Amino acid sequence: MGVDMSNNNPPTSRTKDFFASPALSLSLAGIFRDGTAAAAAAAANVEVEEGDEGSGGGGGRREEMVEISSENSGPASRSDEDFDGEGDGEDEGDGDGNKKKKRKKYHRHTAEQIREMEALFKESPHPDEKQRQQLSKKLGLAPRQVKFWFQNRRTQIKAIQERHENSLLKSEMEKLREENKSLRETIKKACCPNCGFATTSRDSSAATEEQQLKIENARLKAEIEKLRAAVGKYPPGASPTSSSCSAGTDQENRSSLDFYTGIFGLEKPRIMEIVNQAMEELQKMATAKDPLWVRSVETGREILNYDEYRKEFSIDSSSSGRPEASRETGMVFVDLPRLVQSFMDVNQWKEMFPCLISKAATVDVITNGEGPNKNGAVQLMFAELQMLTPMVPTREVYFIRYCKQLSADQWAIVDVSVDKVEENIDASLIKCRKRPSGCIIEDKANGHCKVIWVEHLECQKSIVPTMYRSIVNSGMAFGARHWIATLQQQCERLVFFMATNVPTKDSSGVATLAGRKSILKLAQRMTWSFCRALGASSYNSWTKVTSKMGEDIRVASRKNLNDPGEPSGVILCAVSSVWLPVSHHSLFDFLRDESRRNEWDIMSNGGPTQSIANLAKGQDRGNAVTIQTIKPKENSMWVLQDTSTNSYESTVVYAPVDFTGMQSVMTGCDSSSIAVLPSGFSILPDGIESRPQVISSQQEEKSAEGGSLLTIAFQILTSTSPTAKPTMESVESVNTLISCTLKNIKTSLQCEDG
């Protein structure tokens, strides 16, 4: 029922990632569950549209509404199967001839039935007849009951999503008003108070700025009109605040994201008390040693002694979530003020961790803080955490972030989830909570910072594929080591980007500094796009298919209407994850080696590959951006490749690029208009760290030769028309591409039996 709006916003918009997503986070949308009337009306509409039984297709719409429930949103759930043959005797004896309404029987689904249906709904919101029959037999329900439960659940999701989208529209309109106000003030300042005309010194710049602001305002207004019409909640030109449900009340006109003035039941003093307690716990967790933290002899990682933790912090042991705790220390090459700012600005925070964060939003600002570094700032945030594979479910978490200066050269950032927030959200969608987590940042000499990172989560059990269980259950996937490794890599990339004295060996093939920066910026945008397209985020609606060779492949499609950073039209993405009995370092070196590219790349058709430019973006030789020319038998093509590696994860991302456009980028021209459609690989260790076969006092490097988790992704443009739909031929083509590439990789690495 949703509308695909994944590329409605140009890349210049700061709200692109949250305003134009194809399926906004259902957990974030759960804030708007207060509008039950709207949800009920939407549910009735869905029944008419889908033409299900009992939908009132004969001209009238059924007045009675089936209550919608999920595993945690309420125990009662009525099924239309129970509406038949009820209360016939009540119609007799009515002197006026008016029939009384039939009383409805209630069928309460058990918690187990709801859990089973929720699990199938997450996998397949539109089950076919066979799936409904199987589920009904398993749960002891009639197929009709299962059918209507799924219909009502879809209706609930649609209603919640629409309310959230409309709230975002309202927020965007407020931004437009602020921009218009700023525009008027700018023009006023640029005019002479006597004659009213622009002053000569600022005439040209003010006129240019005014024109740009007018164009931007017009574009944003057009986008809002498009989205409003697409959502269908309001006709073009109507105000989002004029909902028939609101009736113009002051309560409805308040911000739905308000946090501490009544909606969530927490006042500001109570919030400050919570974050101060969390800050104290974080400092103890960051500095404590044995017995709170015990270092593993086998892996060298620190393990939290949870019994000692409960005793130290008086924690209730009745929590239903599975705890994950980790601590890691590292040095990062960045100055302290800039690092603190990147944590408090949600867009910078998301850009700093593109492989970990698929969505992020500042829901509400409780306290702005003091000074440029926002000392004392408190804000409610939302994040969707992902792995670079669609096979592992994302983790959605709400938390309060608190920034505090501890001393002249030490700052702390603490995150903690608050119960009152989650009670107001659809509980079936909240799978993860944060115990006091965050980092202590200490300023060191020469622009370095020491970071102690503590990550402490409580997560409900979720279905994870067998090959990912070790790395997820050990806490490595979302733990402190992953955050620190990514932070170090991104800061190092920034240093190489800003450097002006780059050695020739680290910048071959590009003559100017401007050209180097332009290429690095394009490569970074390409990798961000790859990370966004790869995960299990609600941005992507994955369909599971099986190739002829037996690989488990997930396929998703999206439409690009006006983003110049990608080709316009319908884009098809196919992803597959496999385990290979090869170390992740060896696999990464093989895939990034241009001399061996023709061993796996079908597009090269066996032709040689030559490097035109090689730009380092880190101390490790694996962190580099290259421009390669591939010479198949017919004609040559250029490929932009971005390779990254750290102690946790490695990626190889590449995309064919336009020859003429790439030459202009190499000279230093703006790269924002270069369309790239990235494909590539994500490589992880499988999490099975081998034990040493002998005990020795000699230090040996920890090995992880158990194998690698390889995720391969291809994206192709199936049609330049945004109204077209993916064809079976295009799905078959991309499946064949993945199957053949995997076969070539296994053959080259001699692991066909893996």
C-alpha positions in Angstrom: 0.0 0.0 0.0 3.0 2.3 0.6 4.3 4.6 -2.1 7.9 4.3 -3.2 9.5 7.7 -2.5 13.1 6.5 -2.1 14.6 9.1 -4.5 12.2 12.0 -4.4 14.6 14.4 -2.7 17.8 15.7 -4.3 21.1 15.0 -2.4 21.4 18.6 -1.2 18.5 18.2 1.2 19.6 17.6 4.8 16.4 15.6 5.4 16.9 13.2 2.5 17.5 10.1 4.5 14.3 10.5 6.6 12.0 12.5 4.5 12.0 10.4 1.3 12.4 6.8 2.5 10.2 4.2 0.8 9.1 2.7 4.1 9.8 4.9 7.1 10.8 3.1 10.3 7.7 1.5 11.7 9.2 1.8 15.2 9.7 5.5 14.8 6.2 5.8 13.4 4.8 4.0 16.4 4.9 7.4 18.3 1.7 8.2 16.6 -0.4 5.4 17.9 -2.6 8.0 19.7 -4.6 8.4 16.6 -6.7 5.3 16.8 -9.6 6.8 14.9 -7.4 7.4 11.9 -6.0 3.9 12.1 -9.5 2.4 12.3 -10.7 4.4 9.3 -7.7 3.4 7.3 -8.3 -0.3 8.2 -11.8 -0.1 6.8 -10.5 1.4 3.6 -8.0 -1.4 3.1 -10.7 -4.0 3.3 -12.7 -2.3 0.5 -9.6 -1.9 -1.7 -8.5 -5.4 -1.4 -11.9 -6.9 -2.0 -11.8 -9.3 0.8 -14.9 -11.1 2.1 -17.2 -9.0 4.3 -15.7 -5.8 3.0 -19.0 -4.3 2.0 -18.2 -4.1 -1.7 -21.9 -3.9 -2.5 -21.9 -0.1 -2.0 -21.7 0.5 1.8 -18.7 0.3 4.1 -18.9 -1.8 7.2 -19.2 0.2 10.3 -17.9 -2.3 12.8 -14.1 -2.4 13.0 -11.9 -5.3 13.9 -9.5 -4.4 16.7 -5.9 -4.7 15.6 -3.5 -6.3 18.0 0.1 -7.6 17.9 2.0 -9.6 20.4 2.7 -6.7 22.7 0.1 -4.1 21.7 -2.9 -5.8 23.4 -4.3 -9.2 24.2 -7.6 -8.9 22.4 -7.9 -9.6 18.7 -11.2 -10.3 17.0 -11.6 -12.3 13.8 -14.3 -11.9 11.2 -14.7 -15.6 11.3 -16.6 -15.1 14.6 -19.1 -12.7 13.2 -21.4 -15.3 11.5 -24.6 -16.6 13.0 -24.8 -14.4 16.0 -27.8 -12.9 18.0 -30.6 -13.9 15.6 -33.1 -14.1 18.4 -32.7 -10.5 19.3 -34.5 -9.4 16.2 -37.8 -10.9 17.3 -40.4 -8.8 19.2 -39.2 -5.4 18.0 -42.5 -3.5 17.6 -41.1 -0.8 15.3 -39.6 -3.3 12.9 -36.1 -1.9 13.5 -33.6 -4.7 13.9 -31.1 -4.4 16.7 -27.4 -4.7 15.9 -26.0 -8.1 16.3 -23.7 -8.6 19.2 -20.2 -9.7 18.2 -18.4 -12.7 19.6 -14.8 -12.1 20.6 -12.0 -14.4 19.8 -8.9 -13.7 21.8 -5.7 -14.9 20.1 -3.2 -16.4 22.4 0.3 -14.9 22.8 1.8 -17.9 21.0 -0.6 -17.4 18.0 0.2 -13.8 17.8 4.0 -14.5 18.0 3.8 -17.0 15.1 1.7 -14.6 12.9 4.1 -11.7 13.7 7.0 -13.8 12.7 5.5 -14.7 9.3 4.3 -11.1 8.9 7.9 -9.8 9.2 9.0 -12.3 6.6 5.9 -11.9 4.3 3.3 -9.2 4.9 1.2 -10.7 2.0 1.1 -14.5 2.6 -0.4 -16.6 -0.2 -3.2 -19.1 0.3 -0.8 -22.0 0.9 1.0 -20.1 3.7 -2.3 -19.1 5.3 -3.5 -22.7 5.2 -0.3 -24.0 6.8 -0.3 -21.3 9.5 -4.0 -21.8 10.3 -3.5 -25.6 10.8 -0.4 -24.9 13.0 -2.2 -22.4 15.2 -5.7 -24.1 15.2 -7.4 -21.1 13.5 -9.6 -20.9 10.5 -7.8 -19.7 7.3 -10.3 -16.8 7.3 -9.2 -15.7 10.8 -5.5 -15.7 9.7 -6.4 -13.8 6.5 -8.2 -11.0 8.4 -5.4 -10.8 11.0 -2.9 -10.1 8.3 -5.2 -7.6 6.6 -5.7 -5.7 9.9 -2.0 -5.7 10.6 -1.2 -4.2 7.2 -3.9 -1.6 7.8 -2.4 -0.7 11.2 1.1 -0.3 9.7 -0.2 1.8 6.9 -2.1 4.1 9.2 0.9 4.6 11.5 3.2 5.3 8.6 0.9 7.8 7.1 0.6 9.8 10.3 4.3 9.9 10.7 4.8 11.0 7.1 2.3 13.8 7.6 4.1 14.9 10.7 7.3 15.1 8.7 5.5 17.2 6.1 4.4 19.6 8.9 8.0 19.8 10.1 9.3 20.5 6.6 6.7 23.3 6.3 8.0 24.9 9.5 11.5 24.8 8.0 10.3 26.5 4.9 8.8 29.3 7.1 12.1 29.7 8.9 13.9 29.9 5.5 11.5 32.5 4.2 12.0 34.5 7.4 15.8 34.3 7.0 15.4 35.4 3.4 13.4 38.5 4.3 16.0 39.4 7.0 18.9 39.0 4.5 17.2 41.2 2.0 16.4 43.8 4.6 20.0 43.9 5.8 21.3 44.2 2.3 19.2 47.3 1.5 20.0 51.0 2.2 17.7 52.3 5.0 17.2 55.6 3.1 16.4 54.6 -0.4 15.5 51.0 0.0 17.8 49.8 -2.8 20.6 47.2 -2.4 24.0 48.7 -1.5 26.6 48.6 -4.2 29.1 46.5 -2.1 26.6 43.7 -1.5 24.3 44.1 -4.5 25.6 41.2 -6.5 26.0 38.7 -3.7 22.7 39.5 -2.1 20.8 39.2 -5.4 22.5 35.8 -6.1 21.7 34.5 -2.6 18.1 35.7 -2.9 17.7 33.9 -6.2 19.1 30.7 -4.8 16.9 30.8 -1.8 13.8 31.4 -3.9 14.7 28.5 -6.1 15.3 26.2 -3.1 12.0 27.3 -1.5 10.1 26.6 -4.7 11.7 23.2 -5.0 10.9 22.2 -1.4 7.3 23.4 -1.8 7.0 21.3 -4.9 8.4 18.2 -3.1 5.9 18.7 -0.2 3.0 18.9 -2.7 4.2 15.7 -4.4 4.6 13.8 -1.2 1.3 15.0 0.2 -0.5 13.9 -3.0 1.4 10.6 -3.0 0.6 9.8 0.5 -3.0 10.4 -0.3 -3.8 11.6 3.3 -4.4 15.1 2.2 -5.2 16.6 -1.3 -2.6 19.0 -2.9 -2.8 22.4 -1.2 -4.4 21.1 2.1 -2.6 21.7 5.4 -1.3 18.7 7.3 -2.8 20.2 10.5 -6.3 20.2 9.1 -7.0 16.6 9.8 -10.6 15.7 10.4 -9.5 13.8 13.5 -7.8 16.8 15.1 -10.9 19.0 15.2 -8.6 21.9 15.6 -7.7 21.1 19.2 -4.6 22.5 20.9 -3.6 18.9 21.9 -3.5 17.8 18.2 -1.6 20.9 17.1 1.2 20.1 19.5 4.3 18.5 18.2 3.8 14.7 18.2 7.6 14.3 18.9 7.3 16.3 22.2 9.1 14.4 24.9 9.1 16.0 28.3 6.0 18.1 28.5 3.4 15.4 29.0 3.2 13.0 26.1 5.8 10.6 27.5 5.1 11.4 31.2 8.6 12.6 32.0 9.5 16.1 33.1 12.8 17.7 32.4 14.1 17.3 36.0 13.5 13.6 35.9 15.3 13.3 32.5 18.3 15.1 33.9 18.4 12.8 36.9 18.4 9.8 34.5 21.2 11.0 32.3 23.3 12.1 35.2 23.0 8.6 36.7 23.8 7.1 33.3 26.9 9.4 33.0 28.2 8.1 36.4 27.7 4.5 35.4 29.5 5.1 32.0 32.5 6.6 33.8 32.7 3.6 36.1 32.2 1.1 33.3 34.9 2.8 31.2 37.6 2.8 34.0 36.8 -0.3 36.1 39.0 -3.4 35.9 38.8 -6.8 37.4 36.3 -8.1 38.7 33.9 -6.0 36.7 35.7 -6.6 33.4 37.6 -9.9 32.8 39.9 -10.3 29.8 39.4 -13.4 27.8 42.5 -15.6 27.5 41.3 -17.1 24.2 40.3 -13.9 22.3 41.9 -11.1 24.2 38.6 -9.2 24.5 37.2 -7.9 27.7 34.1 -9.6 29.1 31.6 -8.1 31.5 31.0 -10.0 34.7 27.3 -9.6 34.8 26.8 -10.8 38.4 29.4 -8.2 39.5 27.6 -5.6 37.3 24.2 -6.2 39.0 25.8 -6.0 42.4 27.7 -2.8 41.6 24.8 -0.9 40.0 21.9 -2.5 41.8 20.3 -3.7 38.6 17.0 -5.7 38.6 17.6 -9.2 37.2 14.1 -9.5 35.8 14.9 -8.0 32.4 13.7 -10.1 29.5 16.3 -9.0 27.0 19.6 -10.7 26.3 22.5 -8.5 27.5 25.4 -7.6 25.2 28.3 -5.7 26.7 31.7 -4.8 25.3 34.5 -2.3 25.8 37.3 -1.1 23.5 40.0 1.6 23.6 41.6 3.2 20.6 43.4 6.3 19.3 41.7 8.4 16.6 43.3 11.1 14.5 40.9 14.0 15.0 40.6 17.0 17.2 38.3 16.8 20.2 35.8 19.6 19.3 35.2 18.1 15.9 34.7 14.6 17.3 32.2 15.9 19.9 30.3 17.8 17.3 30.0 14.7 15.0 28.2 12.9 17.9 25.7 15.7 18.6 24.8 16.4 15.0 22.7 13.5 13.8 23.7 13.8 10.1 27.4 13.9 10.9 27.0 10.9 13.2 25.2 8.9 10.5 27.9 9.8 7.9 30.6 8.8 10.4 29.2 5.2 10.7 27.6 4.4 7.3 28.0 0.7 7.6 26.4 0.6 11.1 23.6 3.2 10.9 21.0 2.9 8.2 18.7 5.5 9.8 19.1 8.2 12.5 17.0 11.1 13.7 16.9 13.6 16.5 13.4 13.2 17.8 13.5 16.0 20.3 16.0 18.4 21.9 15.5 18.6 25.7 18.5 21.0 26.4 20.6 22.7 23.8 23.8 22.9 25.9 26.3 25.7 26.2 28.9 26.9 23.7 29.9 25.6 20.3 30.5 22.0 21.7 27.0 21.9 23.3 28.2 21.1 26.8 25.3 19.7 28.7 23.1 19.1 25.6 20.4 16.4 26.0 18.4 15.1 23.1 16.1 12.2 22.3 17.4 10.2 19.4 16.4 7.2 17.2 18.7 4.9 15.3 18.3 1.9 13.1 21.5 -0.3 13.3 22.4 -2.7 10.6 24.8 -5.2 9.3 25.8 -5.1 5.6 23.6 -8.0 4.7 19.8 -8.3 4.4 19.9 -11.6 6.2 20.4 -10.2 9.7 17.5 -8.1 11.1 18.2 -4.5 12.0 18.0 -3.1 15.5 15.9 -0.1 16.2 16.6 1.8 19.4 15.4 5.0 21.1 17.7 6.6 23.5 18.6 9.9 25.2 22.1 11.3 24.4 23.9 13.5 26.9 27.1 15.4 26.2 29.2 16.6 29.1 32.6 18.1 29.6 34.3 16.3 32.4 37.6 18.3 32.5 39.6 20.7 30.3 40.7 17.8 28.1 38.0 15.2 28.6 34.5 14.8 27.4 31.8 12.1 27.7 28.9 11.1 25.4 26.4 8.8 27.1 23.3 7.1 25.5 20.6 5.5 27.6 17.1 4.2 26.8 14.1 5.5 28.8 11.2 3.3 29.7 8.5 6.0 29.4 9.5 6.5 25.7 9.1 2.9 24.8 5.8 2.5 26.6 4.3 5.0 24.1 5.6 3.1 21.0 4.2 -0.1 19.5 6.1 -2.6 21.8 6.1 -5.2 19.1 8.6 -3.1 17.1 11.0 -2.4 19.9 13.6 -5.1 20.0 16.6 -3.4 21.5 17.3 -1.0 24.5 20.5 0.7 25.6 21.9 0.5 29.0 24.3 3.4 29.7 26.6 3.3 26.7 28.9 5.7 25.0 32.4 6.9 25.0 35.0 8.9 27.1 37.0 11.2 24.8 40.4 12.4 26.0 42.4 15.1 24.1 46.0 14.1 23.3 48.8 15.9 21.6 49.1 16.4 17.8 45.4 16.3 17.0 44.8 12.8 18.4 42.1 11.6 20.9 42.0 8.6 23.1 38.5 7.0 23.0 37.2 4.5 25.5 34.0 3.0 24.1 31.4 1.1 26.1 28.5 -0.6 24.3 25.8 -2.2 26.5 22.6 -3.4 25.0 19.6 -5.5 25.9 18.1 -7.2 22.9 15.1 -9.5 22.4 16.0 -12.8 20.7 15.6 -12.6 16.9 16.0 -15.1 14.1 19.6 -14.9 12.8 20.9 -17.2 10.1 23.2 -20.0 11.3 26.4 -18.6 9.7 25.9 -15.2 11.4 25.0 -16.4 14.8 28.5 -16.6 16.2 29.4 -13.0 15.2 26.1 -11.6 16.3 25.7 -13.5 19.6 29.3 -12.8 20.6 28.5 -9.1 20.4 31.1 -8.4 17.7 28.6 -7.3 15.1 27.2 -4.3 17.1 29.9 -4.1 19.8 32.4 -1.5 20.9 35.2 -3.0 18.7 33.1 -2.4 15.5 32.3 1.2 16.5 35.9 2.0 17.4 37.3 0.4 14.2 34.9 2.3 12.0 35.6 5.6 13.8 39.3 5.2 13.4 38.9 4.4 9.7 36.6 7.4 9.0 38.8 9.8 10.9 41.9 8.5 8.9 40.0 9.0 5.7 39.2 12.6 6.6 42.9 13.3 7.4 43.9 12.0 4.0 41.1 13.9 2.3 42.2 17.2 3.9 46.0 16.7 3.5 47.9 19.1 1.2 51.3 17.4 1.3 50.3 13.9 0.0 53.4 11.9 -1.3 53.4 11.0 -4.9 53.2 7.3 -4.2 49.9 7.9 -2.4 48.3 10.0 -5.2 49.3 8.6 -8.6 47.5 9.4 -11.8 45.9 12.7 -10.5 47.8 15.9 -11.2 46.0 18.4 -8.9 44.9 18.5 -5.2 41.4 19.6 -6.3 41.2 16.5 -8.5 42.2 14.2 -5.7 39.6 15.7 -3.4 36.9 15.5 -6.0 37.6 11.8 -6.7 37.7 10.9 -2.9 34.4 12.7 -2.4 32.7 10.8 -5.3 34.1 7.5 -3.9 32.7 8.2 -0.5 29.3 9.0 -1.9 29.4 5.7 -3.8 30.2 3.7 -0.7 27.4 5.5 1.3 25.0 4.5 -1.4 26.2 0.9 -1.3 25.8 0.6 2.4 22.3 2.0 2.3 21.3 -0.4 -0.5 22.7 -3.5 1.2 21.2 -3.8 4.6 17.9 -5.1 6.1 16.6 -1.6 6.7 13.0 -0.8 5.9 14.4 1.3 3.0 14.5 -1.9 1.1 11.7 -4.5 0.6 13.5 -7.7 0.0 12.1 -10.7 -1.8 13.7 -14.1 -1.3 14.5 -16.1 -4.4 16.7 -19.2 -5.1 19.0 -19.3 -8.0 19.5 -22.3 -10.3 22.7 -23.1 -8.4 21.0 -23.1 -5.0 22.2 -19.7 -3.7 19.8 -17.8 -1.3 19.4 -14.5 -3.1 17.4 -11.4 -1.9 16.1 -9.0 -4.5 14.7 -5.5 -4.1 13.8 -2.7 -6.5 13.5 1.1 -6.2 12.8 4.1 -8.4 15.0 7.1 -8.8 13.1 10.1 -10.0 15.3 13.2 -9.5 18.6 12.2 -7.7 21.4 13.1 -10.0 23.8 10.9 -8.0 22.2 7.8 -9.4 20.8 6.8 -12.9 17.2 7.7 -13.3 14.6 4.9 -13.6 14.0 1.5 -12.0 17.0 0.1 -10.1 17.1 -3.6 -9.2 19.4 -4.8 -6.4 20.3 -8.4 -5.7 22.3 -9.6 -2.7 23.6 -13.0 -1.5 25.6 -13.9 1.6 27.7 -17.1 1.8 30.4 -18.6 4.0 33.8 -19.3 2.5 36.6 -21.3 4.1 39.1 -18.6 3.5 40.5 -15.9 5.9 38.8 -12.5 5.4 42.2 -10.9 4.8 43.0 -13.3 1.9 39.5 -12.8 0.4 39.8 -9.0 0.6 43.2 -9.0 -1.0 42.0 -11.2 -3.8 38.9 -9.1 -4.6 40.7 -5.8 -4.6 43.7 -7.0 -6.7 43.3 -5.5 -10.2 45.6 -8.1 -11.8 43.1 -10.8 -10.7 39.9 -9.0 -11.4 39.3 -10.9 -14.7 39.1 -14.1 -12.6 35.8 -13.1 -11.0 34.4 -10.1 -12.9 32.1 -11.3 -15.6 31.8 -7.8 -17.1 35.5 -7.9 -17.9 35.0 -10.9 -20.2 38.5 -12.1 -19.4 40.1 -8.9 -20.5 43.0 -7.3 -18.6 42.5 -4.5 -16.1 44.8 -1.5 -15.8 45.0 1.1 -13.0 44.8 4.8 -14.2 44.8 6.4 -10.8 45.5 5.2 -7.2 44.7 7.4 -4.3 45.5 6.4 -0.7 42.9 7.2 2.0 44.6 5.5 4.9 47.8 4.0 6.2 46.8 0.5 5.2 47.3 -0.2 1.5 43.9 -1.7 1.4 42.3 1.7 2.1 42.5 3.2 -1.4 40.4 4.7 -4.2 41.4 3.5 -7.7 40.2 4.3 -11.3 40.6 1.2 -13.5 40.1 0.7 -17.2 38.8 -2.7 -18.1 39.5 -3.8 -21.7 37.1 -6.6 -22.7 37.1 -7.9 -26.3 34.7 -5.3 -27.6 35.5 -1.9 -26.0 37.0 -0.5 -22.8 35.2 1.0 -19.8 36.2 2.9 -16.7 35.5 1.7 -13.2 35.7 3.6 -9.9 36.7 1.4 -7.0 36.7 2.2 -3.3 38.3 -0.4 -1.0 38.2 -0.1 2.8 39.5 -2.4 5.6 39.7 -2.4 9.4 40.1 -4.9 12.2 36.4 -5.9 11.9 35.2 -5.4 8.3 36.4 -4.9 4.8 34.5 -3.7 1.7 35.2 -3.5 -2.0 32.8 -1.1 -3.8 32.9 -0.3 -7.5 30.8 1.2 -10.2 31.2 1.8 -14.0 31.6 5.6 -14.7 31.2 7.8 -17.6 34.6 8.4 -19.4 34.0 12.1 -20.1 32.5 12.9 -16.7 35.3 11.1 -14.9 38.0 13.1 -16.7 36.4 16.3 -15.6 36.3 15.1 -12.0 40.0 14.2 -12.2 40.7 17.8 -13.1 38.9 19.0 -9.9 35.3 19.6 -11.2 32.3 19.0 -9.0 31.4 15.3 -8.8 27.9 15.7 -7.4 26.3 15.3 -10.9 28.2 12.1 -11.7 25.7 9.2 -11.6 27.1 6.0 -10.1 25.3 2.7 -9.4 27.6 0.8 -7.0 28.0 -3.0 -6.7 30.5 -4.8 -4.5 31.4 -7.0 -1.6 31.3 -6.9 2.2 33.7 -9.2 4.0 33.6 -10.2 7.7 35.4 -12.8 9.8 32.9 -15.6 10.7 33.5 -14.9 14.4 34.9 -18.3 15.1 38.3 -17.5 16.6 40.6 -20.5 16.8 42.4 -21.5 20.0 46.2 -21.9 20.0 47.2 -25.5 19.8 50.1 -25.0 22.3 50.5 -22.8 25.3 53.6 -20.6 25.1 54.9 -17.4 26.7 55.8 -16.1 23.2 53.2 -13.6 21.9 51.4 -14.9 18.8 49.0 -13.1 16.6 45.4 -14.1 17.2 44.1 -16.0 14.2 40.6 -16.2 12.8 41.1 -18.7 10.1 37.7 -20.2 10.6 36.5 -18.6 7.4 34.8 -15.5 6.0 31.3 -14.2 5.6 31.0 -12.8 2.1 28.1 -10.6 1.0 27.9 -9.9 -2.7 25.6 -7.2 -4.2 24.8 -6.2 -7.7 22.7 -3.2 -8.8 21.5 -2.8 -12.4 19.2 -0.2 -14.1 16.3 -2.2 -15.6 14.5 0.7 -17.2 15.0 4.4 -17.6 11.2 4.9 -17.2 10.3 5.5 -13.5 6.8 4.0 -14.2 8.2 0.6 -15.4 8.3 -2.5 -13.2 11.1 -5.0 -12.9 10.7 -7.9 -15.3 11.4 -11.6 -14.7 14.2 -11.3 -17.3 16.0 -8.7 -15.3 15.6 -10.7 -12.1 17.0 -13.8 -13.9 19.9 -11.7 -15.3 21.0 -10.4 -11.9 20.6 -13.8 -10.3 22.8 -15.3 -13.0 25.4 -12.6 -12.4 25.6 -13.4 -8.7 25.7 -17.2 -9.3 28.5 -17.0 -11.9 30.5 -14.5 -9.8 30.4 -16.7 -6.7 31.4 -19.7 -8.7 34.4 -17.8 -10.2 35.5 -16.7 -6.7 35.2 -20.2 -5.3 37.1 -21.7 -8.2 39.9 -19.1 -8.0 40.3 -19.6 -4.2 40.0 -23.4 -4.6 37.0 -23.6 -2.2 34.3 -25.0 -4.4 33.2 -27.3 -1.6 32.8 -24.4 0.8 
